[in-house]
Amino acid sequence: MKKKISSILKHVLCILLCLAVVIPFYMVVINSFKTKPEAARMSLALPTTWQFSNYAEVIDKGKLVQGFINSLLYALISTGIGVIGSAMASFVMSRKRTKFNTFAYYFVLCGLFFPVNYVTLVRVLSAFHLNNTRIGILVTFTSAMIPFCVFTIRNFISSVPVELDEAAVLDGAGPLTLFFKIITPMLKPTLVTCFILQFMGVWSDFMTPLYLSSKSSMFPMTMAVYQFFGKNTNYWNYIFADIVLTCIPVIIVYMIGQKYIVGGMTSGAVKE
């Protein structure tokens, strides 16, 4: 009897947790098809008339095509550079256990625990004339993902036998050949996992572009919401439509690479 009650309670809890995720998303999708007065009520009822034109208005007035290009630029370049650079650094840190490399590893890990201070970040970028530039945003995004990628990838590399390196070196492989032709293929699950998670993080980031850009031409999709959110009026139907369009690329990327995430996270959790 106790097991049955416990099982029922677990199922109820799971259902409640699912509803906590599904209901807000359902509300956003439904209200994106409503008129402005209806969407302002934020109810869960179906629209009286389906306003499919909301999405066309958002794409046009919100400059979502330009925002999509900016988001794709930030996400692809910063994630690609961050993951590849972190993998190369992790390989050196794992195989060459010097005091400096050990210190560098734990120093990099500090980035997992300390929050971003945007005031200091803006001042540092301004000193290098990178504030309010695409390069500054890319540098910020790339550096922000290094701690997680280094932690995950280094732990995986530590589980790869050193004998593979020695055999490759005996066959005449140089450092780059060893890394890209021997180590990198084995890192595929972990690299894909890091890429997907960091891509979604960069795409969904709102605070970084908010602080580091003031030109609308540099705004990613997440900031297009400002076109419909003002002091005197809020177009909630357009805001919800913008949120749906912004989420679609992330959902697609996750669905494509979801099979790698569990395997990649597990392989990166190997103890030294």
Phi, psi and omega in degrees: 000318181296320179296322180294316179296317179298319179295319179296315180298321178296319180293320178297317179298318179297320179296317179297320178295321177296318179296325179297335178267318187286318185299311178301320180293319177299317180298318179297313182296313182296316183288343178288346180256008183262170173283169183301311180297320180294316181294330180294336178284339178053045179270168179266003181286154177290153180295146175291321172226132183281116182263080179292341180292345179303321183290323177294321178295319180295316181297322182282301185285330181275359180052047185288335177296314177294320178297322178296317179297317179297315180298317180296320178298309181298314186291312184292312184292310183294320180290318179298311180295317182297315183290314180294315179297319179294322179296318179293317178295321180296323179297315179294316181296325183283320185273332182245090186275065175273168179297320180296315181294323177295316177297317180299321180297310181289331176294318178295322180296337178301334179295343178284339189250335182267133179288161179281128175261100187291332178296311178295320180300316180297320181293319179295314179295323178295323179297329179261010179059037180249355180290142180063035176228156178294323180297320179298319178294318179296318178298319180295313179298317182296314181292330182291333184267351184300313182304311181296316182295317180297316180300314183290313185288319181298319179296325178290315181299326180297338180272352179276128182302136178293336181302330177295319177297314183296321179294320180293320179295321178296331178277002177096014180283135175275179181302314181291318177297318179300315184288310188280333183257338181252309186279313185303316178302327178284342181272000188309310180300318181291318180295318179295320178300311179299318181297313183296312182296318181287324176300314180294323179294316179292317182298322184272352184294129179249323186291317184299308177296329180298317182277330190258359180221140177235359179261131181297335179291345180257355185291134172280181182297326182297336182263358177296341180300335180295340179290340185239006182237111184226183183289323187258337182210146179231121179267085186293330177296321178287324179298315180294321178296321177296320179296318180298313181295326179290327182282333186303311180299322179295318180296319180297313180298318180294318181295325180291319186251015185297330183292339181274339191294310182297314180296320181292319179292324179291318180292334179276359181258016180292133179282146178280000000 
